[in-house]
Amino acid sequence: MRLVNVKVGSHAKVIEIKTNNTILIQRLLEFGISENCSIKVVKKMAFNGPVILESWGQTFCIRHEDAICILVKELEIDGDWSNWKSEYRKNIFI
C-alpha cells in the first residue's frame, strides 16, 4: 500500500522507499523516516496537496509525489498512540 492511500488518523509502518532521488531519501532520513519506521497520517490536503505526517514526536509534511514513493503497511493500534510508540521504541532498541 502506498502512503497516500492510508486514511487520515491511521498509523503505518514504512516497508520501502521506492525512489532513486537521493535528496528525497536524505530529507526523509532527517525527519527520521526509514524502513520499519512508524508514522501517523495527520492530514491530507485536497487536490493532491501535501501529506502531513507525525513520527518520533514531530509533525511535518511531504509532497504528494513523494508520498507515492513510500510503501507502507497499515497498523492496527488500540489505545493511546504515545504509549504504543514508547513500547515500539523499547522493542526496536533491545
BELURHU-V216863 format. One record per residue. N is the residue number from 0. SS is DSSP state (~ for helix, > for strand, _ for the rest). PHI is phi in degrees with one decimal (* if undefined). OMEGA is omega in whole degrees, -180 to 180 (NA if undefined). Layout:
N,SS,PHI,OMEGA / N,SS,PHI,OMEGA
//
This chain:
0,_,*,178 / 1,>,-88.2,-178 / 2,~,-58.2,-179 / 3,~,-67.3,-179 / 4,~,-91.7,179 / 5,_,-75.4,-179 / 6,_,-70.3,177 / 7,_,-60.9,-179 / 8,_,90.5,-179 / 9,_,-89.4,179 / 10,>,-109.9,-179 / 11,>,-146.5,176 / 12,>,-111.7,-180 / 13,>,-71.7,179 / 14,>,-95.2,-177 / 15,>,-159.5,173 / 16,>,-110.7,-173 / 17,_,-98.1,176 / 18,_,-155.7,174 / 19,_,-101.0,-178 / 20,_,-76.6,-177 / 21,~,-66.6,178 / 22,~,-66.8,178 / 23,~,-63.3,-180 / 24,~,-60.4,179 / 25,~,-62.9,179 / 26,~,-63.1,179 / 27,~,-63.9,178 / 28,~,-63.5,177 / 29,~,-63.7,176 / 30,_,-84.5,-180 / 31,_,88.2,-179 / 32,_,-96.2,176 / 33,_,-150.0,179 / 34,_,-60.2,-179 / 35,_,72.3,177 / 36,_,-82.5,177 / 37,>,-98.8,180 / 38,>,-138.4,176 / 39,>,-123.7,176 / 40,>,-85.9,-177 / 41,>,-85.3,-177 / 42,>,-160.4,174 / 43,>,-123.8,-180 / 44,_,-80.8,-178 / 45,_,-70.4,175 / 46,_,56.4,179 / 47,_,56.5,177 / 48,_,-82.0,-177 / 49,_,-61.7,176 / 50,>,-111.2,-180 / 51,>,-93.7,-175 / 52,>,-123.2,173 / 53,>,-130.8,177 / 54,>,-156.9,178 / 55,_,53.4,175 / 56,_,81.2,178 / 57,>,-121.4,179 / 58,>,-113.1,-178 / 59,>,-154.0,178 / 60,>,-127.1,176 / 61,>,-131.2,-180 / 62,_,-68.0,178 / 63,~,-57.1,-179 / 64,~,-61.6,179 / 65,~,-75.4,179 / 66,~,-66.0,178 / 67,~,-63.5,-177 / 68,_,-76.8,-175 / 69,>,-99.7,177 / 70,>,-93.2,-175 / 71,>,-135.2,171 / 72,>,-120.9,-179 / 73,>,-69.4,-177 / 74,>,-106.1,173 / 75,_,-97.9,-178 / 76,_,-123.8,176 / 77,_,-100.2,175 / 78,_,86.2,-173 / 79,_,-79.4,-180 / 80,~,-61.4,-177 / 81,~,-65.6,177 / 82,~,-65.5,179 / 83,~,-63.3,-179 / 84,~,-62.7,178 / 85,~,-63.2,178 / 86,~,-64.5,179 / 87,~,-61.8,179 / 88,~,-63.3,179 / 89,~,-61.1,-178 / 90,~,-68.6,-178 / 91,~,-70.4,-172 / 92,_,-95.2,179 / 93,_,-82.5,NA
//
